[in-house]
Amino acid sequence: MKRYFVKLSYDGTQYSGWQIQPNAHTVQAELENQLTRLNSGVIIKIMGCGRTDAGVHAKNFFMHMDFPEITDVNNILFKLNNMLPPDIVVHDIFEVSSNAHTRFNATGRTYHYNIHTSKDPFSKRFSYQYFGELNIEQMNQGAKLLLDYDDFEAFSKVKTEVNTFICNVTDANWIETASGYRFTITADRFLRNMVRAIVGTLLEVGSGKLSIDDFEKVILKKSRSNAGKSVPARGLCLVNVNYPPDLIRNSLLKRID
């Protein structure tokens, strides 16, 4: 068996998140089922780079698996993509060292949250419609504060088992788009529901319900009850995962050789 990283994308609308759960339709379960079929019924288990919640999407997601040696990547990609449903696509498969890990070796993850401000049937699946005026300058002032702190218990789902609420946020900003707004946030790790809670709270800043000082107090008080409501999952998408350069570079050079 060889260890492989797999790069994929999925529309999370119809799934109860990435991770396998009892009596639930998940992205991980769908992939494991089809990979097991490809492996003549011998069970294949996979590990994802993170655990997206129900309804959350991923443009660039990585998982790893131990699989019999693949000599023709394009053939496996063709077969697997024909077996998978239309809302999951596998882009690439490449060999890595036997101890490489898509979750623990990741050095950063970037999410986008998309908002549209007028009714649009082509946006509603991947964006949240927000009614009302927003002050993007105020929202960016609030977002900038996230880089000054590392304890984000205020934005974590209450009933969750984690050893720490510490996250290193390295980028957080809002931009205006053709249809509305986009929030981008990058960190080494994220807590459950963290991005959606941050967005919901920053929308209160943008609408004038919270001042910048109030937003900072939300962070400092470390209580989910003080933060804003979580925005809907459909606007959230994992867009990038970073790994040490040598892990990816060496794998690609091996494929070229």
C-alpha positions in Angstrom: 0.0 0.0 0.0 1.1 3.5 -0.8 0.0 6.8 0.8 -1.7 9.3 -1.4 -2.9 12.9 -1.1 -6.1 13.5 -3.0 -7.2 17.0 -4.1 -11.0 17.4 -4.5 -13.9 19.9 -4.5 -17.5 19.5 -3.4 -20.8 21.2 -3.2 -21.9 20.6 0.4 -25.5 21.4 0.0 -26.9 17.9 0.1 -24.4 16.6 2.8 -24.3 16.5 6.5 -20.7 17.8 6.4 -17.5 16.0 5.6 -17.1 13.6 8.5 -18.8 10.2 8.6 -21.8 10.2 11.0 -24.4 7.5 11.8 -27.5 7.7 9.6 -26.2 10.7 7.7 -25.2 11.4 4.1 -21.6 12.7 4.2 -18.8 13.5 1.7 -16.3 11.2 3.5 -18.8 8.3 3.3 -19.5 8.8 -0.4 -15.8 8.8 -1.2 -14.9 5.8 1.0 -17.7 3.8 -0.6 -16.6 4.5 -4.2 -12.9 4.0 -3.4 -13.7 0.6 -1.8 -15.5 -0.3 -5.0 -12.5 0.7 -7.0 -10.4 -1.5 -4.7 -12.5 -4.6 -5.5 -14.5 -4.4 -2.3 -11.5 -4.1 0.1 -12.3 -1.3 2.5 -10.5 2.0 2.0 -10.5 4.6 4.8 -9.6 8.2 4.3 -8.7 11.2 6.4 -9.7 14.8 5.5 -7.8 18.0 6.0 -10.7 19.3 8.2 -14.3 18.8 9.0 -16.6 21.1 7.1 -20.1 21.4 8.7 -23.4 20.5 7.0 -24.0 22.6 3.9 -20.5 24.0 3.8 -18.6 23.8 0.4 -15.0 23.1 -0.5 -13.2 24.4 -3.6 -9.8 23.0 -2.6 -10.0 20.1 -0.1 -7.3 17.5 0.6 -7.6 14.0 2.0 -5.2 11.2 2.3 -5.5 7.4 1.9 -3.5 4.2 1.9 -4.2 2.6 -1.5 -2.6 -0.1 -3.7 0.1 1.4 -6.0 -1.4 3.7 -8.7 0.4 3.4 -12.0 -2.0 5.4 -14.1 -3.4 8.4 -12.2 -5.5 9.7 -15.1 -7.3 6.3 -15.4 -8.1 6.3 -11.6 -9.4 9.9 -11.8 -11.6 9.0 -14.8 -13.1 6.0 -13.1 -13.6 7.6 -9.7 -15.2 10.8 -11.1 -17.6 8.7 -13.1 -18.6 6.8 -10.0 -19.0 9.8 -7.7 -22.1 12.0 -7.8 -22.0 15.3 -9.7 -21.4 17.4 -6.6 -18.0 15.8 -5.8 -15.0 15.9 -8.1 -11.5 14.6 -7.6 -8.8 16.8 -9.3 -5.6 15.0 -8.5 -3.9 12.1 -6.7 -0.3 12.1 -5.8 2.0 9.9 -3.7 3.4 11.2 -0.5 5.6 9.8 2.3 4.0 7.1 4.5 3.6 9.5 7.5 2.2 12.5 5.6 -1.1 13.7 7.0 -3.6 16.0 5.4 -4.9 17.4 8.7 -1.8 17.5 10.9 0.6 18.7 8.2 -1.6 21.6 7.0 0.0 24.9 8.0 -3.0 27.1 7.0 -6.6 27.1 5.8 -8.5 29.8 4.0 -12.3 30.3 3.9 -14.5 32.6 1.9 -17.9 33.7 3.0 -20.0 35.1 0.2 -22.9 37.5 0.6 -25.3 38.8 -2.1 -27.5 41.8 -1.6 -30.3 41.3 -4.1 -32.4 38.3 -5.1 -30.4 36.0 -7.4 -31.5 32.4 -8.2 -27.9 31.6 -9.4 -26.3 32.7 -6.1 -28.5 31.3 -3.4 -26.8 27.9 -3.3 -23.4 29.3 -2.6 -24.1 32.7 -1.0 -26.2 34.3 1.7 -28.6 37.0 0.8 -28.4 39.9 3.2 -30.9 42.7 3.4 -29.7 46.2 4.5 -26.8 48.6 4.2 -23.4 47.5 5.5 -20.4 49.6 6.4 -17.5 47.6 4.9 -14.9 50.0 6.5 -16.2 49.2 10.0 -16.3 45.5 9.2 -12.7 45.6 8.1 -11.7 47.4 11.3 -13.4 44.6 13.3 -11.8 41.9 11.1 -8.4 43.4 11.7 -8.8 42.9 15.5 -8.9 39.2 14.9 -5.2 39.2 14.1 -4.5 40.7 17.6 -6.0 37.8 19.5 -5.6 34.0 19.6 -8.4 32.8 21.9 -11.6 32.5 19.9 -13.9 30.7 22.4 -16.5 33.5 21.8 -17.0 32.2 18.3 -16.9 28.4 19.0 -19.9 26.1 19.1 -20.8 25.6 22.7 -21.0 21.8 22.8 -17.8 20.8 21.3 -14.8 18.8 22.6 -11.6 20.7 21.9 -8.3 20.9 23.9 -7.8 24.6 23.1 -9.6 27.5 21.6 -6.3 29.0 20.4 -6.1 29.8 16.7 -3.6 31.9 14.8 -5.5 34.1 12.4 -3.1 35.6 9.8 -5.6 37.3 7.5 -9.1 38.5 7.8 -10.8 41.1 5.4 -13.9 42.1 3.5 -14.1 43.1 -0.1 -17.0 44.3 -2.2 -17.9 42.1 -5.1 -20.1 42.5 -8.2 -23.0 40.9 -6.2 -22.3 41.9 -2.7 -19.5 41.2 -0.2 -16.8 38.5 0.4 -15.1 37.8 3.7 -11.7 36.0 3.6 -10.1 34.5 6.7 -6.9 32.4 7.0 -5.7 30.6 10.1 -3.7 27.6 11.1 -6.9 26.0 12.5 -10.6 26.8 13.0 -13.1 25.9 15.7 -16.5 24.4 14.9 -18.8 27.2 13.6 -16.0 29.8 14.1 -16.1 31.5 10.7 -19.9 31.6 10.5 -20.1 33.1 14.0 -17.4 35.7 13.2 -19.2 36.7 10.0 -22.5 37.0 11.9 -20.9 39.2 14.5 -19.1 41.4 11.9 -22.4 41.9 10.1 -23.7 43.4 13.4 -20.7 45.8 13.3 -21.4 46.6 9.6 -25.1 47.3 10.3 -24.3 49.6 13.3 -25.6 47.3 16.0 -22.1 46.8 17.4 -19.3 49.2 17.8 -15.6 48.2 17.2 -15.1 48.4 21.0 -18.1 46.1 21.5 -16.7 43.7 19.0 -13.4 43.6 20.9 -15.3 43.0 24.1 -17.0 40.0 22.5 -13.6 38.5 21.8 -12.3 39.2 25.3 -15.4 37.9 27.2 -14.9 34.5 25.5 -18.7 33.7 25.7 -20.6 32.5 22.6 -23.7 34.2 24.0 -22.2 37.6 23.5 -21.4 37.0 19.8 -23.8 37.4 16.9 -25.8 34.6 15.3 -24.2 32.2 13.0 -24.9 32.9 9.3 -26.1 30.1 7.1 -23.7 27.4 5.9 -24.4 27.9 2.2 -22.2 31.0 2.0 -19.1 29.3 3.4 -16.4 27.7 1.3 -13.0 26.3 2.1 -10.9 27.7 -0.8 -7.3 26.8 0.1 -5.2 24.5 2.3 -1.4 25.2 2.7 1.2 22.5 3.3 5.0 22.7 3.7 6.4 23.2 0.2 8.7 20.2 0.3 5.8 17.8 0.9 4.0 18.8 -2.3 7.1 19.6 -4.4 8.8 16.3 -3.8 5.6 14.4 -4.6 5.2 16.2 -7.9 8.8 15.7 -8.8 8.4 12.0 -8.1 5.4 11.9 -10.5 7.4 13.7 -13.2 10.3 11.2 -12.8 
